[in-house]
């Protein structure tokens, strides 16, 4: 039996009809995919991709107690494209449950991160990332529960695309808590956070996944990934603040970071924040060469063993934000 569409995002989808709720579809816009009904044990075309899905369509189907329609998906990418094209409608809808919004948004963001790593110079994909960051900001602004729902979806496995979405969520939430509310600032910071590790695409996989200590030569290659990333996204017209984050997320307040050894306030606040959220998420998720730490242990390392690496005021605010998250999860 086919699962609900938002649950299907976690499944291997291949050549099947997938149900989607009527409230997911943006009215009076082209859907890009054909829309089907399930009638008398078979799928029947209801609206072609070249025709808009209207309010009248929705009301007619609801009256007939048809609360779902179907789209045909060759693969998981087809379903993600459907959700991405209807994402603003889903996030803004009062009829879609918050946990469903978070699930769809998280999976769309993860899909875009995957596409960006595979085709990092694609201007079209960079533009798509703007939309997912916009919707992340919109969802997170609606309630603190949305933050918990987004983070809880990641599980505990370090996976490049999942890590990028986690850093995006943590970063825009922390910047907002610090008082940075300007939508443009948060969007550009969010894009940088989502793409902060894109330069690792140019680092050999045997170095990225090496279980032991890197040799000095290997370490010098690894340290170049911020510069690799900046070179990639500059060609794709990334906003300057986003480029700064990508190249500066391993800089440290005490000047012992890389690639430029920036000190103190020479590091922009958005880059300071991503440095913390990146380190925290990396430490609290499983990786091929390192078991996940408990959040308390990760924060102890950040505040004590790595003292001087990060802005103490930002670290304190991050601690407060995580404490709020833990309280909300226990409700």
C-alpha positions in Angstrom: 0.0 0.0 0.0 1.3 3.4 -0.9 2.2 5.6 2.1 1.2 9.2 2.6 3.3 11.4 0.3 5.2 13.2 3.0 6.2 9.9 4.4 7.2 8.6 1.0 10.0 11.1 0.9 12.1 8.7 3.0 11.4 5.8 0.7 13.0 4.6 -2.5 10.5 5.8 -5.1 10.7 4.3 -8.5 7.9 4.3 -11.2 4.9 4.6 -9.0 1.9 6.7 -8.3 2.3 8.7 -5.1 -0.5 10.3 -3.1 -0.4 14.0 -2.3 -2.9 16.0 -0.2 -5.1 18.5 -1.9 -3.8 21.2 0.5 -0.2 20.6 -0.8 -1.1 21.9 -4.3 -0.7 25.5 -5.1 -4.0 26.7 -6.7 -4.2 28.3 -10.1 -0.6 27.4 -11.1 0.8 24.7 -13.4 1.7 21.6 -11.4 4.5 20.4 -13.8 3.2 16.8 -13.4 -0.1 15.2 -14.4 -2.6 14.8 -11.6 -4.5 11.4 -11.3 -7.4 10.0 -9.3 -7.7 6.5 -8.1 -11.1 5.3 -9.4 -12.4 1.7 -9.5 -9.0 0.2 -8.9 -7.2 2.2 -11.6 -5.5 5.5 -12.0 -7.3 8.0 -14.1 -5.9 11.3 -15.5 -7.7 14.3 -13.8 -5.5 17.3 -14.8 -2.7 17.5 -17.3 0.5 19.2 -16.4 -0.3 22.0 -18.8 -3.5 22.9 -17.0 -3.8 24.8 -13.6 -5.3 23.2 -10.5 -8.1 25.6 -9.5 -10.1 26.3 -6.3 -13.1 24.8 -8.2 -11.1 21.6 -8.7 -10.3 21.4 -5.0 -13.8 22.1 -3.9 -15.2 19.5 -6.3 -12.9 16.8 -5.1 -13.5 17.6 -1.4 -17.2 17.4 -2.0 -16.7 13.9 -3.6 -14.6 13.0 -0.5 -11.4 12.8 -2.6 -8.9 14.3 -0.2 -5.9 13.1 -2.1 -4.8 13.0 -5.7 -1.8 11.2 -7.2 1.2 12.1 -9.2 3.3 9.6 -11.2 7.0 9.5 -10.2 9.7 7.9 -12.1 12.0 8.4 -9.1 12.4 10.3 -5.8 13.6 13.4 -7.7 10.2 13.7 -9.4 8.4 13.8 -6.0 10.9 16.3 -4.6 10.3 18.6 -7.7 6.6 18.5 -7.0 7.1 19.5 -3.4 9.6 22.1 -4.3 7.3 23.8 -6.8 4.5 23.8 -4.2 6.7 24.5 -1.1 5.6 28.0 -0.4 2.0 27.0 -0.5 2.6 24.0 1.9 4.5 26.2 4.4 1.9 29.0 4.4 -1.1 26.7 4.5 -3.1 26.7 7.8 -4.5 23.2 6.9 -1.1 21.4 6.7 0.1 20.1 10.0 3.4 21.6 11.3 5.2 18.3 11.4 4.3 17.6 7.8 5.6 21.1 6.8 8.9 20.4 8.5 9.2 16.9 6.9 8.6 18.3 3.4 10.9 21.3 3.9 13.7 19.2 5.3 13.6 16.7 2.5 13.4 19.5 -0.2 16.4 21.2 1.4 18.4 17.9 1.5 17.6 17.3 -2.1 18.8 20.8 -3.1 22.0 20.3 -1.1 22.5 17.0 -3.0 22.0 18.7 -6.3 24.3 21.6 -5.4 27.1 19.2 -4.5 26.6 17.3 -7.7 26.3 20.5 -9.9 27.8 23.3 -7.7 28.2 25.8 -10.5 24.6 25.6 -11.5 23.1 29.0 -11.3 19.6 27.5 -11.5 20.2 25.3 -8.4 21.6 28.3 -6.5 18.4 30.1 -7.3 16.4 27.1 -6.0 18.3 27.3 -2.8 17.0 30.8 -2.2 13.5 29.4 -2.2 14.2 26.7 0.3 16.0 29.1 2.6 13.1 31.5 2.3 10.7 28.8 3.4 13.0 27.6 6.2 12.9 31.2 7.6 9.1 31.3 7.2 8.6 28.1 9.0 11.0 28.8 11.8 9.5 32.2 12.4 6.0 30.7 13.0 6.9 28.8 16.2 9.8 27.5 18.3 8.3 24.0 17.8 9.2 24.2 14.1 12.9 24.4 15.1 12.6 21.3 17.1 10.8 19.5 14.3 13.4 20.4 11.8 16.4 19.3 13.9 14.7 16.1 15.1 14.4 14.9 11.5 18.1 14.5 11.1 18.6 11.5 13.3 22.2 10.9 14.4 23.9 10.0 11.2 26.4 12.4 9.6 25.5 12.6 6.0 26.8 15.5 3.9 23.5 16.8 2.7 21.7 16.2 6.1 24.6 18.0 7.9 24.2 21.0 5.6 20.5 21.3 6.3 21.1 21.0 10.1 23.7 23.8 9.9 21.2 25.9 7.9 18.5 25.4 10.6 20.8 26.0 13.5 22.4 29.0 11.9 19.3 31.0 11.0 17.7 30.2 14.3 20.8 31.4 16.2 21.2 34.5 14.2 17.5 35.4 14.8 18.0 34.8 18.6 21.0 37.1 18.4 18.7 39.9 17.0 19.4 39.6 13.3 16.0 39.8 11.8 16.5 41.4 8.4 15.1 38.8 5.9 17.8 39.5 3.3 20.6 39.1 5.8 19.1 35.8 7.1 18.5 34.5 3.5 22.1 35.1 2.5 23.5 33.7 5.7 21.2 30.6 5.2 22.5 30.1 1.7 26.0 30.2 2.9 25.2 27.8 5.7 23.5 25.3 3.4 26.6 25.4 1.1 29.3 25.8 3.6 31.0 22.5 2.8 30.5 22.4 -0.9 34.2 22.7 -1.4 34.7 19.2 -0.1 33.5 18.0 -3.4 37.1 18.7 -4.6 38.7 16.8 -1.7 39.5 13.2 -2.4 37.1 10.8 -0.7 39.9 8.8 0.9 40.9 12.0 2.7 37.4 12.9 3.7 36.6 9.5 5.1 40.0 8.5 6.5 39.4 7.0 10.0 42.8 7.9 11.4 44.8 11.1 11.7 45.5 12.9 8.4 49.1 13.3 7.3 50.4 16.8 7.0 50.0 16.6 3.2 46.5 15.4 3.5 45.6 18.0 6.0 46.9 20.8 3.7 44.5 19.4 1.0 41.6 19.3 3.5 42.2 22.9 4.6 41.7 24.1 1.1 38.0 23.1 1.0 36.7 26.6 2.1 38.6 28.2 -0.8 37.5 25.5 -3.2 33.9 26.2 -2.1 34.2 29.9 -2.6 35.6 29.4 -6.1 32.6 27.1 -7.0 29.8 29.4 -5.8 31.3 32.7 -7.0 30.9 31.3 -10.5 27.2 30.6 -9.7 26.5 34.1 -8.5 26.2 33.4 -4.8 25.6 36.5 -2.6 28.8 37.9 -1.1 27.7 37.1 2.5 27.2 33.5 1.5 30.6 33.4 -0.2 32.2 34.8 3.0 30.6 32.1 5.1 31.8 29.4 2.9 35.4 30.7 2.9 35.4 31.7 6.6 33.6 29.0 8.5 36.9 27.5 9.8 38.3 30.9 10.9 38.7 31.2 14.7 38.4 34.3 17.0 41.9 33.7 18.3 43.4 33.7 14.8 44.2 30.0 14.7 41.7 29.1 12.0 42.1 28.8 8.3 42.4 29.7 5.5 43.4 33.4 6.4 43.9 33.3 10.1 41.3 36.1 10.7 41.1 37.5 14.3 38.1 38.6 16.4 35.7 41.0 14.8 37.5 40.6 11.4 35.3 37.5 11.1 31.7 38.6 10.2 29.0 37.5 12.7 27.3 35.1 10.2 30.6 33.3 9.7 31.2 33.2 13.5 27.8 31.5 13.9 28.3 28.9 11.2 31.7 28.0 12.7 29.9 27.0 15.9 26.8 25.3 14.4 29.1 23.4 12.0 31.3 22.1 14.8 28.4 21.2 17.0 26.4 19.3 14.4 29.6 17.5 13.3 30.3 16.4 16.8 26.8 15.2 17.7 26.2 13.0 14.7 27.8 9.6 13.7 30.5 9.7 11.0 32.3 6.8 9.4 35.3 7.4 11.6 33.7 8.9 14.8 30.7 8.0 17.0 28.3 10.8 17.8 28.8 12.7 21.1 26.1 13.6 23.4 25.1 17.3 23.1 26.4 18.1 26.6 29.8 16.6 25.8 29.9 18.6 22.5 29.1 21.8 24.2 31.7 21.1 27.0 34.4 20.8 24.3 33.2 24.0 22.5 33.1 26.0 25.8 36.2 24.5 27.5 38.6 22.6 25.3 38.0 25.0 22.4 37.8 28.1 24.5 39.1 31.0 22.5 38.1 29.5 19.2 34.6 31.1 19.2 32.8 34.3 20.2 31.8 33.6 23.9 28.6 35.7 23.6 27.5 33.7 20.6 28.4 30.4 22.3 26.3 31.5 25.3 23.3 32.3 23.1 23.7 29.0 21.4 23.6 27.2 24.7 20.4 29.0 25.6 18.8 28.1 22.3 19.7 24.4 22.7 18.3 24.5 26.3 15.0 25.8 25.0 15.0 23.1 22.3 15.5 20.4 24.9 12.7 21.7 27.1 10.3 21.8 24.1 11.3 18.2 23.2 10.4 17.0 26.7 6.9 18.5 26.5 
